[in-house]
Amino acid sequence: MRYLFTIFLFCFFLNLKAQESTATSQVSTFEIEAPQLKTVKKIWVYLPKSYTASKKKYPVIYMHDAQNLFDAKTSYAGEWNVDETLDSLKAQVIVIGIEHGNEKRIDELTPFPNKKHGGGKADDYLDFIVNTLKPYVDKNYRTKTNTNNTAIFGSSLGGLVSYYAVLKYPEVFGKAGVFSPSFGFTDDIYTLTEKSEKIKAKIYFLYGDSESDDMVIDAQNIKKLLDHNRCYCLKLDKTVIVKGGQHGEKLWREGFAKAVLWLL
């Protein structure tokens, strides 16, 4: 009995330790009304260590699925370690993480509806970012507000909506991190790419060769369309294919640093 009680205590305290926040002191949160989505959004903010001791302005990366970016306590399947990674790089950048809407995540992060899965309300989500959240961030933080210093970044459906964002708002987002993008959600993203004017955004693609065959093929097809849209010689996009890489936070966490360095 005493042995079982010891095991119980060990498991109990191990669980408590697992529930501790892993976000660094550079990370804070706030809530903001999102009338476009008829909800209130929780926003996570990463400020570089140099922020409080300086008066300079910083580039901004807007990232999706904030629950998974900074804190193991709130993550679904492990965090990206965004704050620790940027600290190690001494990156001079602000990150604005937007929490996904849980059961509304598919709606928010997909620009076109899927016959089976629904969705297709990313226009409202991006309208919130561009016309509500970004003005608030630019007013309350020292940001470089122009296109060249504003990036958008995400994985899976977040990769899809990040790519869509640079097509829909080329005057706002000049850079995108597109990890394991769910381009196969609908074919409309290919049509939009084909019909778009010259795409000037800098785009970093990353995916693993052990993700689904369809995902890999879809990403390669988008790359071909991009090469038709603009000259490859401009070197405005970079594709990284990770050998053995699988769809998940480990792949995205390990690829984040190089993506940030290339984009910014």
C-alpha positions in Angstrom: 0.0 0.0 0.0 2.8 2.4 0.9 4.5 1.6 -2.4 1.3 2.3 -4.4 0.8 5.6 -2.5 4.4 6.6 -3.4 3.7 5.9 -7.1 0.5 7.9 -6.8 2.3 10.9 -5.4 5.0 10.7 -8.0 2.5 10.6 -10.8 0.5 13.4 -9.2 3.5 15.8 -9.0 4.7 14.7 -12.4 1.3 15.8 -13.8 1.5 19.1 -12.0 4.9 19.7 -13.5 3.6 18.9 -17.0 0.8 21.5 -16.4 3.3 24.3 -15.7 3.6 27.1 -18.2 6.7 27.0 -20.4 6.2 30.5 -21.9 9.1 32.9 -21.3 8.8 36.3 -19.6 8.8 37.9 -23.1 5.3 36.5 -23.7 2.1 38.2 -22.6 -1.6 38.0 -23.7 -4.6 40.2 -24.2 -8.1 39.9 -25.4 -9.7 41.9 -28.2 -13.2 42.0 -29.8 -13.4 40.4 -33.2 -16.7 41.7 -34.6 -16.0 40.0 -38.0 -16.0 36.6 -36.2 -18.6 37.5 -33.6 -16.3 36.6 -30.7 -13.5 37.7 -28.5 -10.0 36.6 -29.5 -7.2 35.8 -27.1 -3.9 37.2 -28.5 -0.4 36.2 -27.5 2.5 38.7 -27.8 6.2 37.9 -28.0 8.5 40.9 -27.5 12.2 40.6 -28.0 14.5 41.1 -24.9 15.7 44.4 -26.4 12.2 45.9 -26.6 11.9 47.5 -23.1 15.4 49.0 -23.2 15.1 50.6 -26.7 12.9 53.0 -28.6 13.2 51.4 -32.0 10.5 49.8 -34.0 10.3 46.1 -34.9 9.0 43.9 -37.8 5.9 41.8 -36.9 5.0 38.2 -37.6 1.3 37.3 -37.3 0.9 33.6 -36.5 -2.1 31.3 -36.2 -2.9 28.6 -33.6 -1.3 30.6 -30.8 -2.2 27.8 -28.3 0.7 25.8 -29.8 3.3 28.4 -30.3 4.7 29.3 -26.9 3.4 27.2 -24.1 3.3 23.4 -23.6 0.5 23.9 -21.1 -1.9 25.1 -23.8 -0.6 23.1 -26.7 -2.4 20.3 -28.3 0.5 18.1 -29.3 3.6 20.0 -28.2 4.6 23.6 -28.7 6.7 25.3 -31.4 9.1 27.0 -28.8 8.7 30.2 -30.7 9.8 32.4 -27.8 12.9 30.3 -26.9 13.9 30.0 -30.5 13.7 33.8 -31.1 15.6 34.5 -27.9 18.4 32.2 -29.0 18.6 34.0 -32.4 18.4 37.4 -30.7 15.8 38.1 -33.3 14.6 41.7 -33.5 10.9 40.8 -34.2 7.5 41.0 -32.5 5.2 37.9 -32.8 1.5 38.2 -32.6 -0.1 34.8 -32.0 -3.9 34.5 -32.7 -5.7 31.7 -30.8 -7.7 29.5 -33.1 -11.5 29.2 -32.6 -11.5 25.5 -31.5 -14.5 24.1 -33.3 -14.5 27.1 -35.6 -10.8 26.6 -36.6 -11.7 25.1 -40.0 -14.0 28.0 -40.8 -11.4 30.6 -39.8 -8.4 29.1 -41.6 -9.9 28.0 -44.9 -10.6 30.5 -47.7 -12.9 28.3 -49.7 -15.5 25.7 -48.5 -15.0 22.0 -48.8 -18.0 19.9 -49.8 -17.4 17.4 -46.9 -15.7 19.5 -44.2 -17.4 22.9 -44.7 -15.3 26.0 -43.8 -14.5 28.8 -46.2 -14.7 31.8 -43.8 -11.1 32.9 -43.9 -12.1 36.3 -45.4 -13.7 37.2 -42.1 -10.7 36.0 -40.2 -8.2 37.9 -42.3 -10.5 41.0 -42.2 -10.2 40.8 -38.4 -6.4 40.6 -38.6 -6.0 43.4 -41.1 -8.7 45.8 -40.0 -9.0 45.2 -36.2 -6.0 43.4 -34.8 -3.2 45.0 -36.8 -4.3 48.6 -36.1 -4.5 47.8 -32.4 -1.0 46.3 -32.5 0.5 49.1 -34.4 -1.0 51.6 -32.0 0.1 49.9 -28.8 3.5 48.5 -29.8 6.4 49.9 -31.6 6.0 48.2 -35.0 7.3 48.7 -38.5 4.0 48.9 -40.2 4.9 48.6 -43.9 4.5 45.5 -46.1 8.1 44.5 -46.1 8.1 44.3 -42.3 4.8 42.4 -41.9 4.7 38.6 -42.2 2.1 35.9 -41.7 3.0 32.4 -40.7 1.3 29.1 -40.0 1.1 25.3 -40.5 -1.4 22.9 -42.1 -4.6 25.0 -42.4 -2.6 27.9 -41.0 -0.1 27.4 -43.9 -3.0 27.5 -46.4 -4.5 30.7 -44.9 -1.0 32.3 -44.7 -0.5 31.7 -48.4 -4.0 33.0 -49.2 -3.3 36.1 -47.1 -0.4 37.3 -49.3 -2.6 36.9 -52.4 -5.6 38.7 -50.9 -3.7 41.4 -49.0 -0.5 42.0 -50.9 -0.4 45.6 -49.6 -0.4 44.3 -46.0 1.6 41.0 -45.9 4.9 41.0 -47.7 6.2 37.7 -46.4 4.7 34.3 -45.4 5.9 31.2 -43.7 3.9 28.3 -45.2 4.5 25.0 -43.4 2.8 21.7 -44.4 0.1 23.6 -46.2 -3.3 22.1 -46.7 -3.7 23.2 -50.3 -5.8 20.1 -51.1 -8.7 21.4 -49.0 -10.2 22.8 -52.3 -8.9 23.3 -55.8 -9.8 27.0 -55.7 -6.4 28.0 -54.3 -4.8 26.9 -57.6 -7.3 28.9 -59.6 -6.7 31.9 -57.5 -2.9 31.6 -57.9 -3.3 31.3 -61.7 -5.5 34.4 -61.9 -3.5 36.5 -59.5 -1.4 39.5 -60.7 2.4 39.2 -60.1 2.8 37.8 -56.6 5.5 39.9 -54.9 5.5 38.3 -51.5 8.5 36.4 -50.1 7.4 32.9 -49.2 9.1 30.1 -47.3 7.6 26.6 -47.9 8.4 23.7 -45.6 7.1 20.2 -45.5 8.2 16.6 -44.8 8.6 13.9 -47.4 6.8 11.5 -45.0 3.6 13.6 -44.9 0.7 12.5 -47.0 1.4 12.0 -50.8 -1.4 14.4 -51.7 0.0 17.2 -49.4 3.5 16.9 -51.0 2.1 16.9 -54.6 -0.2 19.8 -53.8 2.7 21.9 -52.5 4.7 21.1 -55.6 1.8 22.1 -57.8 1.5 25.5 -56.1 5.3 26.0 -56.6 4.9 25.3 -60.3 2.1 27.9 -60.5 4.2 30.4 -58.7 7.1 29.9 -61.1 4.7 30.7 -63.9 3.4 33.8 -62.1 6.8 35.3 -61.4 10.4 34.7 -62.5 12.2 32.1 -60.5 15.3 34.2 -60.9 13.8 36.7 -58.4 14.3 34.1 -55.6 11.3 35.2 -53.7 10.4 31.8 -52.5 12.3 28.9 -50.9 11.2 25.3 -50.5 12.6 23.1 -47.8 11.7 19.4 -47.9 12.6 17.5 -44.7 13.6 13.9 -45.2 11.5 11.8 -42.9 9.5 14.8 -41.8 6.0 14.1 -40.6 3.0 16.4 -40.2 3.3 17.8 -36.7 4.8 20.3 -34.2 8.2 18.6 -34.2 8.7 19.3 -37.9 7.4 22.9 -37.6 9.4 23.6 -34.4 12.6 22.4 -35.9 12.1 24.4 -39.1 11.0 27.6 -37.5 14.4 29.3 -36.9 15.7 28.9 -40.5 12.4 30.2 -41.9 12.5 33.3 -39.7 16.2 34.0 -40.7 15.4 33.6 -44.4 12.2 35.7 -44.3 13.4 38.5 -42.1 
